[in-house]
Amino acid sequence: MSETHDESPAIEITRGTATEEELAALIAVVSDAYAQESSDAVAEEPRVSAWTRTQRSLRAPLRRDIPWGRFSG
């Protein structure tokens, strides 16, 4: 838990009356679960095949501002 997150989960008790010990236990468990899940949530790096690395790129699009053959007068 070395990272500090700006957004922390919001906990709201909607029914009943919880004691301070119950709230402390709830906050500890939920905060730990949230921190664990956020540290495990990592996107995989996309694999680049050898074909993708060595293939030629597509040609540049045709320039429409230059007339065909460049000899139009």
Buried (B, 14 or more C-beta within 10 A) or exposed (E): EEEEEEEEEEEEEEEEEEEEEEEEEEEEEEBEEBBEEEEEEEEEEEEEEEEEEEEEEEEEEEEEEEEEEEEEE
